[in-house]
Amino acid sequence: MTVLLTGVGELTTNDPDLGRLRDAAVVFDERSILWVGPADRAPAADTMVDVAGRAVLPGWVDAHTHLVFQGSRAAEFEARMAGRRYSAGGIGQTVAATRAASERELRAHATRLRREAELQGTTFLETKTGYGLDIDTERRCAQVAAAVADRVTYLGAHVVPAGSDRREYVDLVTGPMLQAVRPYVHAVDVFCEEGAFSVEESREVLQAGADAGLDLHVHGNQLGPSGGVGLAVEMGALSVDHCNHLDDRDIDSIAASNTIAVFLPACDLSTREPFGPARRILDAGGAVALASNCNPGSSFTTSMPFCVATAVLQMQLTVEQAVFAATRGGALALGAASSSPAGTIAVGARPDLQVLDAPSVAHLAYRPGVPMTWAVWRAGRQVVE
Ligand code: NIG
């Protein structure tokens, strides 16, 4: 079943050869994008949708979320807004609620959040474990994550759970817990930060993941200069996420590497950490992504449009840079940018597209906070109409 999207006022392709097209059309089926070009030369298809001058772009690729959890931390948020600083300390509260939840409850909650994201244009999404922190709950969380997300990341190394010995916990994370989640996950992550894991402990966690054939991600330099960036680059991680506190050396080393710096502007607002230097990394020749970091503690939003608007209005990204970072940038950060690539509209790419109820992507930041998702196709299937 082929679909022709025509009457596209502005088409953001993220393809270096195609660029941004006007008066364009796209043809796709359930497997891939089949044709992209001027509307007046479009081939026929089984179904035609005229978007009447609206903007079309790839669906958002949300490269960093924590959707598998139970419980609210609204009180912690409120205390933070009254002046308390964010720390990893609140994670324990979510761990307790998550351990007490059944797989069915976790799945229902994560599915609701995934759908909330989809309604705002997210078509490809990563999610992490990390609120179980014992073998059974991490396995349960990994199973749920595999059912709701396109990419699953093992974050047993989120914090050392209360009452555990640090050394024994790192051995658990790199040994039996890793074996238990391995069938469900694509990547390993570690929270490399004061109050979580040191650089040396983080290196052990990443090495164990690499030995198990997993891709690598690092939560780094969120609350201070944690050394996470240097470690991520040293280990060839796909991404280093947060990046609030970077010095010139960090910026240069990211720019000279294949590691993508993932920025999480909604988290920065909710934790009152300074925005990271995304624009400086781009200017130095590096690559960046934007993600929601949806989680109950530091960033309880699924809204990629909000992240894009914030990156433009507060982080000095151009509209084009922010949209690229939230689509193709996310795909690069997840290693999902090569075969049947996500985050791009070109022949052979994954048929993930969104239509804005606006004539251009500039409206995402020009009219911040205004719902703009008009239609969404995920893997060629219309999920928002
Ligand atoms: O990405 N930084 C570590 N993990 C999450 C927050 C976890 C929490 O506070 O529940 C994050 O911000």
Boltz pocket constraint, residues with backbone or C-beta under 6 A from the ligand:
constraints:
  - pocket:
      binder: B
      contacts: [[A, 66], [A, 87], [A, 88], [A, 90], [A, 91], [A, 94], [A, 191], [A, 219], [A, 222], [A, 267], [A, 293], [A, 295], [A, 296], [A, 297], [A, 298], [A, 299]]
      max_distance: 6.0
